[in-house]
Amino acid sequence: MANKIENKPLVKIRQKSRVKPDWLKTQIPGEGKYSEMIKLVKENKLHTICESGKCPNIGECWGVGTATFMIGGNTCTRSCQFCNVATGKGDVLDSLEPFKIAQSINIMSIKHAVITSVDRDDLEDGGSNHWAKTVNSIREFNPTTTLETLIPDFQGKTDQLDTIIAVHPEIVSHNIETVERLSREIRIQAKYERSLFVLQYLKDNGMKTKSGIMLGMGETQEEVLQTMKDLRNVGVEIITLGQYMQPTPRHLKVAEYIHPDQFAFYKEKGIEMGFEYIESGPLVRSSYHAEQHLK
């Protein structure tokens, strides 16, 4: 099976048609838990990457009461070409945000929570202390809830990474996002090697690490496999691979839509490389089925 897929050309669809293949179509969110989530997020003035990132799984995840909360405001100091989060001067940190997040998790009875943030290069500590306050607040109000922290690179500053390590989340995730060749163009203020350093540093300090790659931005199969190897070589245990989808006309165009068989091939290769857990599919995002990643 692997050889057949390996020699099979990737599925390409012209960008100007903007017609998504059937495997990228999702169901319209229903009522029930989904509506409760919308109300909870609005009432507490919370930010979720589910909304900001236009996640295709928002109906499925919110429908069962799970969400990825975004702290540090909803304005990022970086301008990655794929990301729908607003770019600009960072917001004033909300000192009550850690409590609001913890309270929401408690109300929703979330057993495994995912927290992420915008990049806060404008802050002296990169927002790391706000991160620590949020994790500690969640622990205080939800002592049995496990946590995944999807963190920025903190510009590779180890003192800021140490702040995250000190609160010891069950999983620390940092997405490398794309292959090395495209990283400089797509992640303008980030560096491929820096992301690998961050993941290595976290692993060396006892963290269970996770990373993610988006496909369909112009990478080759060989480059994807090399990126997976690079992640495995720095000790990453969990990896997610999903299809990049252009959020607005202003963002990077989709170079190709990857067939589900190709995602299956990458999963097979990832298992061979020794990853403990792999989510690989067109609709997969960083936090997809995150509650299963500790099993």
C-alpha positions in Angstrom: 0.0 0.0 0.0 2.8 2.4 1.0 4.6 2.0 -2.3 1.5 2.6 -4.3 0.7 5.8 -2.5 4.3 6.9 -2.5 4.4 6.9 -6.3 1.0 8.4 -6.7 1.0 12.1 -7.7 -0.6 14.5 -5.2 -4.2 15.6 -6.0 -4.1 19.2 -7.3 -7.1 21.5 -7.8 -6.8 24.9 -9.4 -7.0 27.7 -6.8 -9.2 29.9 -9.0 -12.0 27.3 -9.0 -12.1 27.5 -5.2 -14.1 24.3 -5.3 -13.3 22.1 -2.3 -13.3 18.4 -2.7 -16.0 16.4 -1.0 -13.7 15.1 1.7 -13.3 18.7 3.0 -17.0 19.3 3.5 -18.3 19.5 7.0 -21.7 19.5 8.6 -23.4 22.7 9.7 -23.2 23.0 13.5 -26.4 22.2 15.3 -28.0 23.4 18.5 -27.6 21.9 22.0 -24.1 22.0 23.4 -22.8 24.0 20.5 -25.3 26.9 21.3 -24.3 26.7 25.0 -20.6 27.1 24.0 -21.3 30.2 21.9 -23.2 31.7 24.8 -20.5 30.9 27.3 -17.7 32.3 25.1 -19.6 35.5 24.5 -20.7 36.1 28.0 -17.2 35.7 29.4 -15.6 37.7 26.4 -13.3 34.8 25.8 -11.3 34.1 22.6 -11.1 30.7 21.0 -8.8 29.6 18.2 -11.8 27.6 17.0 -13.4 30.9 15.9 -10.3 33.0 15.1 -8.8 30.2 13.0 -12.0 29.3 11.3 -11.6 25.7 12.3 -13.7 23.3 10.2 -14.3 21.1 13.2 -15.9 23.7 15.4 -19.3 22.1 15.1 -18.0 18.6 16.1 -15.9 19.9 19.0 -18.2 22.5 20.4 -21.0 20.0 20.0 -19.4 17.8 22.6 -18.4 20.7 24.8 -14.7 21.0 24.0 -12.8 24.1 22.8 -9.3 25.5 22.5 -9.1 28.7 24.4 -6.8 31.5 23.2 -5.2 33.7 25.8 -3.3 37.0 25.6 -5.9 38.8 23.5 -7.0 38.3 20.0 -4.3 40.4 18.2 -1.0 38.7 17.3 2.3 40.6 17.0 3.3 38.3 14.1 1.9 38.0 10.6 2.1 34.4 9.4 0.7 34.1 5.9 -1.7 31.2 6.7 -3.2 32.5 9.9 -6.6 34.3 10.3 -5.8 35.9 13.7 -5.5 39.7 13.5 -2.0 41.2 13.4 -1.1 44.4 15.2 -0.1 45.8 18.5 -0.9 43.4 21.3 -3.9 44.0 23.5 -3.6 45.0 27.2 -3.6 41.7 29.1 -6.9 40.9 30.9 -5.9 40.2 34.5 -9.2 38.3 35.0 -8.6 36.1 32.0 -7.0 33.2 33.9 -10.0 33.1 36.2 -12.5 33.3 33.3 -10.9 30.5 31.5 -10.8 28.3 34.6 -14.4 29.1 35.4 -15.5 28.2 31.9 -13.7 24.9 32.0 -15.4 24.2 35.3 -18.8 25.1 34.0 -18.3 22.9 30.9 -16.9 20.0 33.0 -14.0 19.7 30.6 -11.7 16.8 31.4 -8.9 17.8 29.0 -8.4 21.4 28.1 -6.3 23.0 25.4 -4.9 26.5 25.8 -3.1 28.5 23.2 -2.2 32.1 22.7 -1.3 34.8 20.2 2.4 35.7 20.0 3.2 38.5 22.4 6.7 39.6 21.2 5.8 43.1 22.5 5.9 41.9 26.2 9.2 41.6 28.1 8.3 38.1 29.2 6.6 37.1 25.9 3.4 36.5 27.9 4.9 33.5 29.7 3.8 34.7 33.2 0.2 35.2 32.0 0.5 31.6 30.7 1.6 30.4 34.1 -1.2 32.3 35.9 -3.8 30.7 33.5 -2.5 27.2 34.0 -2.3 27.6 37.8 -5.9 29.1 37.9 -7.2 26.1 35.9 -5.5 23.7 38.2 -7.0 25.5 41.3 -10.6 25.3 40.0 -10.3 22.0 38.0 -7.8 19.8 39.9 -8.6 16.7 37.8 -8.5 18.4 34.4 -5.5 17.6 32.2 -3.9 20.3 30.1 -2.3 20.8 26.8 -0.5 24.1 26.2 -0.1 25.1 22.6 2.6 27.7 22.9 4.4 30.2 20.7 8.2 29.9 20.3 8.9 32.7 22.9 11.7 33.7 20.5 13.6 30.7 21.8 14.2 32.4 25.2 14.8 29.6 27.7 13.8 31.6 30.7 10.3 32.0 29.2 10.1 28.4 28.3 11.2 27.6 31.9 8.1 29.4 33.1 5.9 27.0 31.1 7.9 24.0 32.2 7.5 25.0 35.8 3.7 24.7 35.8 4.1 21.2 34.1 1.2 20.8 31.7 0.6 17.2 30.7 1.4 18.1 27.0 3.3 21.1 25.6 2.7 21.6 21.9 4.5 23.9 19.5 3.6 23.8 15.8 6.4 23.8 13.2 3.6 24.5 10.7 5.4 23.8 7.4 8.5 22.4 5.8 11.9 24.1 6.2 12.0 25.5 2.6 8.7 27.3 3.0 9.0 28.3 6.6 10.9 31.6 6.0 8.3 32.8 3.5 5.2 31.6 5.4 6.3 32.1 9.0 7.9 35.5 8.5 9.0 36.2 12.1 9.6 32.5 13.0 12.4 30.1 12.3 12.3 26.4 11.5 15.4 25.7 13.5 14.2 27.7 16.4 11.0 25.7 16.6 13.1 22.5 16.6 15.2 24.0 19.4 12.1 24.9 21.5 10.7 21.3 21.1 14.1 19.8 22.0 14.5 22.1 25.0 11.0 21.1 26.3 11.7 17.4 25.8 15.1 17.7 27.5 13.2 19.2 30.5 10.8 16.4 30.9 7.8 17.6 28.8 5.6 15.4 26.7 5.8 17.2 23.3 3.6 17.6 20.3 3.8 19.5 17.0 1.7 20.0 13.8 2.2 20.5 10.1 -0.2 22.0 7.6 -0.1 20.5 4.1 -1.1 21.9 0.7 1.1 25.0 0.8 3.5 23.9 -1.9 5.6 21.4 -0.1 6.8 18.0 -1.6 6.2 14.6 -0.1 9.9 14.3 0.6 9.9 17.5 2.5 7.0 16.4 4.6 8.7 13.2 5.5 12.0 15.1 6.3 10.0 17.5 8.6 8.5 14.5 10.4 11.9 13.0 10.8 13.2 16.3 12.2 10.4 16.4 14.7 11.0 12.8 15.8 14.7 13.5 16.1 14.0 16.2 18.8 11.8 13.8 20.7 8.3 14.9 19.6 5.9 12.1 20.5 2.6 13.4 19.1 2.1 14.9 15.6 -0.9 16.3 13.7 -1.1 16.7 9.9 -4.0 18.5 8.2 -5.0 20.4 5.1 -4.3 24.1 4.9 -7.3 26.1 3.9 -7.1 29.7 2.9 -9.1 31.7 5.4 -9.5 34.9 3.3 -8.4 36.1 -0.2 -5.6 38.1 1.6 -3.9 35.0 2.8 -1.6 32.5 1.2 -3.3 30.6 -1.6 -3.9 26.8 -1.4 -1.3 25.2 -3.6 -3.1 21.8 -3.6 -5.7 19.8 -1.8 -4.1 16.6 -0.4 -6.0 13.4 -0.9 -7.0 11.4 2.2 -4.9 8.5 0.9 -1.8 10.6 1.1 -2.6 11.5 4.7 -3.0 7.8 5.4 0.5 7.3 3.9 2.0 9.9 6.2 0.3 8.3 9.2 1.8 5.0 8.2 5.3 6.5 7.8 4.9 8.3 11.2 4.1 5.0 12.9 7.3 3.6 11.4 9.3 6.6 12.7 8.1 5.9 16.2 5.6 8.6 17.0 3.3 7.6 19.8 0.2 9.2 18.4 -0.6 10.6 15.0 -3.6 12.5 13.7 -3.4 12.7 10.0 -6.3 13.8 7.7 -7.7 16.7 5.7 -9.7 18.1 8.5 -7.2 17.5 11.3 -6.1 20.6 13.3 -3.7 20.9 16.2 -6.3 20.2 18.9 -8.4 17.7 17.1 -9.2 14.7 19.4 -6.7 16.3 21.8 -8.3 14.5 24.7 -7.1 11.2 23.2 -3.4 12.2 23.1 -2.7 11.2 26.7 -4.0 7.7 26.3 
